[in-house]
């Protein structure tokens, strides 16, 4: 039902039900690495909850999935790590109109039109890597954003992640661990032969591999990674996101080189069109495009909410199934 037609009581009930259902789906997805609904269903329910909570803010509570990053990690046998700065999620949009609205809000807050760095949204899970004097000493998952899980032993099995940087600096960097498409299909074929349930998708396979306790199993899983963030850009001497990516690469860290700087939001159209097609030929899964305010001091000015940065937004691709339907309709008309 349209939100403006809801009574306060009906809204309260719907909000409580959505919060409950999404919390359950979140536990299956983040803690058990075994989702029970498709992402696009989760996303649609989440978007409805965001809209309802905006219209009825008296029913927002601190336990709502809209106010929390990831899961509570009750089941994992891994040690806990407190993040020096919270690891956040990303706001997401599903249409160009919503991207324009985000651009208008950002331009208004900054007082000028920012350049944006466009990056592919890698379909994996976030990781923080701590290097001391150039040596990898700790790796942790995002967890609930404040406290993550120690996955150092497993991350040391990932060839793409250097154990020693090209410079002896002390820095925490963050990025995405993912399972390449080829590793995913090999793994699922093997699981089938072994009579085990296949993983639902490469993201869950990557998360399940990283969060299990046997580093030998991890080695066989052939995960990879891209680094895209540090909360300490001064250490790199970078003033823009696009430059930080270059500095990460110079340090020997894996970076995705498909990023592009644009000067106005409409320039994103070509990028989205290009990667909606090119994603099939990439060696790893992507589920959208991340738009980031390019200047790092502007990012700081915009700041974060409890859950997401205001200086970035994820444009999510339509789900593959929905895309197939849209294409089928296009072909028949
Ligand atoms: P998200 O995955 O939509 O976006 C935030 C994450 O994107 C970041 O934490 C980071 O790990 C990642 N990312 C990838 N490339 C990046 C880049 N270039 N720059 C910055 N970050 C990048 O958000 P989330 O909070 O991790 O999870 C929410 C999403 O997870 C939902 O939209 C839904 O699709 C899915 N989910 C599904 C279920 C389910 O039951 N199917 C349950 C919970 C969540």
Boltz pocket constraint, residues with backbone or C-beta under 6 A from the ligand:
constraints:
  - pocket:
      binder: B
      contacts: [[A, 22], [A, 25], [A, 26], [A, 28], [A, 29], [A, 30], [A, 35], [A, 36], [A, 37], [A, 38], [A, 39], [A, 40], [A, 42], [A, 43], [A, 69], [A, 70], [A, 88], [A, 89], [A, 90], [A, 92], [A, 119], [A, 120], [A, 121], [A, 122], [A, 123], [A, 124], [A, 125], [A, 126], [A, 127], [A, 142], [A, 175], [A, 176], [A, 228], [A, 290], [A, 314]]
      max_distance: 6.0
